[in-house]
Amino acid sequence: MFELDRRLRDEIDDQVAEALDAYLAERVPRRERRAWPLVVTVALGVATTWLAPEVAWAAWLAIVVTNVAWLVVVSGKP
């Protein structure tokens, strides 16, 4: 096995660093997803079911529609 001279190692290191910088610059940052509206709506559904079980079906239907709409909105492309 042979050893590379210092100048060649430095040149390789520089090229690798430049390639990594270019790769990281091209990456599109991911949007942060927020799940708190889903958690809050499910918590409200649980509270509604406990407080008014006779209308719980309507509350859960509204929760499902709201959560599906939320997921469609946050998963859309910017």
C-alpha positions as CSV (number, residue, x, y, z in Angstrom):
1,M,0.0,0.0,0.0
2,F,1.3,3.4,-0.8
3,E,0.9,6.7,0.9
4,L,-0.4,9.8,-0.8
5,D,1.7,12.9,-0.5
6,R,0.3,15.7,1.6
7,R,-0.6,18.0,-1.3
8,L,-2.6,15.3,-3.1
9,R,-4.5,14.5,0.2
10,D,-5.3,18.1,0.7
11,E,-6.6,18.4,-2.9
12,I,-8.8,15.3,-2.5
13,D,-10.1,16.7,0.8
14,D,-11.0,20.0,-0.9
15,Q,-12.8,18.3,-3.7
16,V,-14.8,16.1,-1.3
17,A,-15.7,19.1,0.8
18,E,-16.8,21.1,-2.3
19,A,-18.9,18.1,-3.6
20,L,-20.5,17.8,-0.1
21,D,-21.2,21.5,0.0
22,A,-22.8,21.4,-3.5
23,Y,-24.9,18.4,-2.5
24,L,-26.2,20.1,0.7
25,A,-26.9,23.3,-1.2
26,E,-29.1,21.5,-3.7
27,R,-31.2,19.7,-1.1
28,V,-34.6,21.2,-0.6
29,P,-35.3,21.7,3.1
30,R,-38.3,19.6,4.3
31,R,-41.3,21.4,5.6
32,E,-41.9,20.9,9.3
33,R,-45.1,18.9,9.8
34,R,-47.2,19.9,12.8
35,A,-49.4,17.3,14.2
36,W,-50.9,19.3,17.1
37,P,-54.2,20.0,15.3
38,L,-54.8,16.2,14.9
39,V,-54.1,15.6,18.5
40,V,-56.3,18.4,19.6
41,T,-59.2,17.3,17.5
42,V,-59.0,13.7,18.8
43,A,-58.9,15.0,22.4
44,L,-62.0,17.1,21.7
45,G,-63.6,14.0,20.2
46,V,-62.8,12.0,23.4
47,A,-64.2,14.8,25.5
48,T,-67.4,15.0,23.4
49,T,-67.9,11.3,23.6
50,W,-67.5,11.4,27.4
51,L,-69.8,14.5,27.9
52,A,-72.4,13.9,25.2
53,P,-72.4,10.3,23.9
54,E,-75.6,10.7,22.0
55,V,-74.0,13.1,19.6
56,A,-70.6,11.6,19.5
57,W,-71.0,10.3,16.0
58,A,-71.4,13.8,14.6
59,A,-68.4,15.0,16.5
60,W,-66.2,12.1,15.2
61,L,-67.5,12.7,11.7
62,A,-66.5,16.3,11.9
63,I,-63.1,15.3,13.3
64,V,-62.4,12.9,10.5
65,V,-63.3,15.5,7.9
66,T,-61.2,18.1,9.6
67,N,-58.2,15.8,10.0
68,V,-58.3,14.6,6.4
69,A,-58.5,18.3,5.2
70,W,-55.5,19.1,7.4
71,L,-53.5,16.2,6.1
72,V,-54.2,17.2,2.5
73,V,-53.2,20.8,3.2
74,V,-49.9,20.0,5.0
75,S,-48.9,17.3,2.5
76,G,-49.3,19.6,-0.5
77,K,-46.3,20.9,-2.3
78,P,-45.2,24.5,-1.5
